[in-house]
Amino acid sequence: MAATTDAAAPAAGPELRITRLLDAPRALVFTVWTKPEHVVRWLGPKGFSAPSCTMDLRPGGAWRACIRSPAGTERWMQGVYREITAPERLVFTFAWEDERGEPGHQTLVTVTFAEQDGRTLFTLHQAPFESVESRDAHQGGWSECFDRLEESLASL
């Protein structure tokens, strides 16, 4: 199930938009975004693992995940679900945690899933970022996550 399109050009200013066409049905793509046992298979850049992911998938419900680098460094992230419209749309907050487990700068992530001839066109929008550098770092991280997402979908 390889992707046929990957458009990841950063938008002007402190926001990010990534669109990708996946060779998988929309319901399956939505599932791999909303079930922790699937998210841990693709969350994090290439070479990273995701040893922990918890999700209370409801508006107002919290999520929290950890990614671990090949060197063993862990980074925790967290947020709250704002909107869940299965299998069309997810809206949630995103913040990296500091060393005390406190959330840092918060962004809002909106992911839409559109059926397209048995495939799924999904778009991620994330904003506002504190800087262009932060936005670009997230663009690189998400793009590698989505490469891993494609691999995960191919094995289902």
URBEL-V771407 format. One record per backbone hydrogen bond with DSSP energy under -0.5 kcal/mol. CO is the residue of the C=O (numbers start at 1). NH is the residue of the N-H. E is the energy in kcal/mol with one decimal. If there is no record, write none. Layout:
CO/NH/E
CO/NH/E
This chain:
5/21/-1.7
6/8/-0.6
7/19/-2.9
13/15/-1.3
14/128/-0.6
14/129/-2.4
15/11/-0.6
16/126/-2.4
18/124/-3.1
19/7/-2.9
20/22/-0.6
20/122/-2.8
21/4/-1.4
21/5/-0.9
22/24/-1.9
22/120/-2.5
25/29/-2.1
26/30/-2.8
27/31/-2.0
28/32/-2.3
29/33/-0.9
30/33/-0.7
30/34/-0.9
31/34/-1.0
31/35/-1.0
35/38/-1.9
35/39/-2.3
36/40/-2.2
38/41/-1.7
38/42/-0.6
39/42/-1.5
39/43/-2.3
40/50/-0.5
45/48/-2.3
49/68/-3.0
52/66/-2.4
54/64/-2.2
55/57/-0.7
56/58/-1.8
58/61/-3.1
61/81/-3.2
62/56/-2.1
63/79/-2.0
64/54/-2.9
65/77/-2.7
66/52/-0.9
67/75/-2.6
68/49/-2.1
69/72/-2.0
73/69/-2.8
75/67/-2.6
76/97/-2.7
77/65/-2.3
78/95/-1.9
79/63/-2.4
80/93/-2.3
81/60/-3.5
83/91/-2.5
85/88/-2.5
85/89/-2.5
88/113/-2.6
89/85/-2.8
90/111/-3.1
91/82/-3.3
91/83/-1.9
92/109/-3.4
94/107/-2.7
95/78/-2.4
96/104/-2.8
98/101/-2.1
102/98/-2.9
107/94/-2.3
108/127/-1.7
109/92/-2.5
110/125/-2.5
111/90/-2.5
112/123/-1.9
114/121/-3.0
116/119/-1.5
119/116/-2.7
120/22/-3.3
120/122/-0.7
121/114/-2.6
122/20/-2.5
123/112/-2.4
124/18/-2.5
125/110/-2.8
126/16/-2.7
127/108/-3.5
131/135/-2.1
132/136/-2.8
133/137/-2.1
134/138/-2.2
135/139/-2.3
136/140/-2.0
137/141/-2.3
138/142/-3.3
139/143/-2.2
140/144/-1.9
141/145/-2.2
142/146/-2.9
143/147/-1.6
144/148/-1.9
145/149/-2.3
146/150/-2.0
147/151/-1.7
148/152/-2.4
149/153/-2.7
150/154/-2.1
151/155/-0.9
152/155/-0.7
153/156/-1.4
